[in-house]
Amino acid sequence: MEPDDRHAPPGVPPLRGGRAELHPVTQADYDFLYRLEVGDPRSILWRHSGRTPRPEDFAASLWNGVVASFVITDLTTATRCGVVTFYDERPAAGIIYVAAMVGFETRGTIVGPEAIRLAIDHAFAAWPIRMIVVETIEPNLKQFESSLASVLRYEGRITDAEFAAGRYWDKIFCTIRRSAWAKYRSSSGRHAAGLHASLSEACGLDDITSHRDQRLLDDLQLDSLAIFEVVVAIEEELDVAVPDELVASWETVDDVLHYIEQGAAGR
């Protein structure tokens, strides 16, 4: 089944990647978004903090200060799985805020990171902004922590600012600056002259081939965005589509290199 393009208003084409597609939110998405934001196991850590707003109040809340909001579709299953929203634009300062949420079943795949990348590409192309602000509590930032140095710029925190899931959390502020994003996108689009060089950069290593026994999560502490960059580098260089289930099975650097060596041998 093909993704349903009827959600997109005329003149606003979906933003499409290899595994994710974004279409502008319409009324047809309201029931899905209610289930996502209220019924997801981690929704207690998101904006409603365990509350169940009335459907009419929820619909109104979707547009408070919002500039653009996109539903994420997983192209491998043709199902909606998340949302990315830009809000609180401050034109004089060249700033806009972004929030994103993906469903429980999609976490751990590279659909979410690709969708966020598509959304940020769109924001910098569509609006004359200098930076995008990420404002979130600690547990919601963890999946992106390993990319702070290359993508996000840490700006500060307010201690014990939000209560969720039985405790107080610090509120974290980070920015994605136009110049840093342009540099990141330029490097992520580069074919490896070696592929090993691109993977070494994505993993934060001098030479990936010297770290075959390192575990991707426990030792290198790669998050979903870093793993996404590894997959993109492989797919661009070898002209293949790496299945999500295979990516999920990778535990060590050697698993990744074994796949690369098999792919290169078959070219």
N, C-alpha and C positions, 0 to 999 in steps of 0.2 A: 504493500500500500504506500502510495506517495504521500509526503507531508501535505496537509491541507492548506493551500494558499489562499483560501477564501477569507482568512483572518486579516490579511493585509489590505488596508484601504488602497484605492486606486492611486497610482503615482508614488507609493511607498513600497519599493520592492524589498523582499526579505534579504537579510544579510546571511550569506551562505558560506560555510566552510566544508571541510571534508567529512566531519562527523556531526556538526552542529549547525542549526539554522536559527536565526532570530526573526520573528515577525512582530510588528507593532501590536500592542495589547488592544483588543476590542472587547465589547460586551460578551462576545462568544467565549472569552477566556475567563470570565469572572468566577465561574464555578470551579474551574481548575485552580485558579490562584487562591481561592478560599481554602480548598483542600490542601494545597501546598503550604500556605502560610499558617494554617491553624491545625491541620491534621498530621503534618510530618513529625516524626519522632523528635527532631531537633528544633521544632518551631518554638519551643519554650525559650530558646536562646535568640530568637529573632524578634521583630518589632512588636508583636502582640504579647510576648512574654507569658504565654499560657492562657491568655484571655480568648474568649470566643465572641467577637463582635457580631452584632446583628448584620445580616447580609447587606442591607441597604447602607448601614454605616461603613461596612467594609468597602463597598463599591466606591463610596465617596472618598475614603482614605487613600485609594489607589492613585488619586490625582492631586493630592495636597502638595503644592510646590513642585510638581513633576514636570520636567521638560520633555522627556521621552522614556517610554517603558517598553521592553521587548520580552516576549515569551521565548524561551529556549526550547527547540525541538531536537531530540536525539534522532539523527538521520538513520542510525542503524536499526532503530525500532519504530520510527515514524510516530513517536509519542512525545507529548509535551512533558518537560521535566524540570523547568526552572524559569527564573525571571531575572532580568537585569534592568535597573532603573537609574536614570539620571535625574537629579533633582536639585533644588536650591541653587539655581544659577545666579552668579553675581558678575554681571557683565563688566562693571567698572574695574573689578579686580582680575577678570579673566579666569574665574574659578567656577567649577561645577562639581557636585558631589555624585558619587555612584554607590549603589548597593546591589548585591546579587545574592541569589539563593538557588541552589539546585536540590532536587529531591533526593531522598535517602538512597533510592535504588541506583542513582547516577553517580553518587560520590565514589571516588576511587577510580573512575574512568577519566578519559581526557576530554569528554564532551564539555564539562564545565569550563576548564581552562581555555578551550578553543572558543567557546561562546563569549567569554569575557574579553578575549583578545579581539574578536570581531567587533564587540561593542565599543571598546576603547579606540580601535581604528576608526570606527564611524564617528565617534565624538570629536576626535582631533581633525578629521576631514571635514565635518559639517559645521563646526562652531569655532570662532576665533578665541579659543580658551588657551591659557598658559598652563593650567594644571587641573588635574582631577583629584578630588579629595576622597579618601577612604576613611570613614568614621565608623568604628565598630568596637565590640568588646573582645577581650582576649581570645576566648575559644573560637570565635569566628574568623580570627586572623591567622590561626595556627597553620592552616593548609597553605598559606602563602609566605610563611616566615622565611623559608630558605631563599626566596627570591628578593628579599628586601634590598640587598646590596645592589642588584642589577636593575630592578624594576621600580620598586617602591622606595620612597624616601621617608624615613621615620621623622615625624615632626614633634611628637609629644604625647602625653597621656594625662588623664584626670583619674586619680586613684579613687577606687570604690564608688564609681559614678553611676553604675547601673546594677539593678538587682534582677537576677534570673537564675532559675534552677537551684533555688535554695541558698544563694550566697550573693555577695557583692563582687562586681568585676570592675577592673580598670577599663576606661574607654580610651582606645588608641586612635591616634590621628596619623595618617600617612598621606603622601601625595605621589601622583604619577605626573611628572613634568613632561611637557611636549618634547623638549630636547632629549631627555633620557629615553622616552618612548621611541623616538625616531632612531636613536642609536641601537636600542634593543631590537627593533623590527629589522633594521639593516643587518644586524649580525645574525638574527634568526633565519633570514632569508638566504644566507650564504651557503653555497654548496661546499662540502669539505674537500679540501685539496689534500688531504684527508678528512675523511669522515671522522676518524679518531680525534682530530683536532677539535671539531665541532662538539663532539661528545665530551671531550675533556673539559671544554669550556662550560657546557651545560651542567656538568657534574661538579665543577669547581676543582678540577684536578689538573696537575701539570701534564701528566701522561696517563690516560685511562688504562692503557695496556699494562701498567705496572701495579694495578689495583684490582686484579680479576676477582679476588676473594672478598672484596668489600661488598657489604650488603647495602642495597640502594636506600632503604628506609632507616635501618638501625645505625649503620656506620656513616653513610653520606648524608643522611637526613634530607633526602630529596622530597619535595612536596609534589603535588599533582601538576603544578605549572612547570616545574623543572623536568619532570618525566615527560610532559607533553612536548617540551623542546627537544628532548632526546628522540622522541618518536618522529617529530617533524623533520629533524635532521636526517634520520634514517630514510624516511619516505621520499624526501626530496632527492637524496643522493642515489638511492637504489630504484626509484620510480616504482614503489610498491605501496600497498595499503596494509599496515600492520594491524591485525585484529585486536580489538580491545581485550578479549579473553587471553590472548597471548601476552599483552602488556601486563595484565593483572598477575600472570604467572611468573614474571621476572622477579627474582629475589636478589641476585648478585650482579655485579658488573660482568662477570663471565657469561651469565645468561644472555645479556645484551650483545656482547661481542660474538658469542656463538651464533646468534641469529644473523648478525652482520656478515660474518665470515661465510655462512651458508648462502646468504643472499648474493654476496659478491661473487661467489664461486658459480652461481647459477646464471649470471648475466651473460 
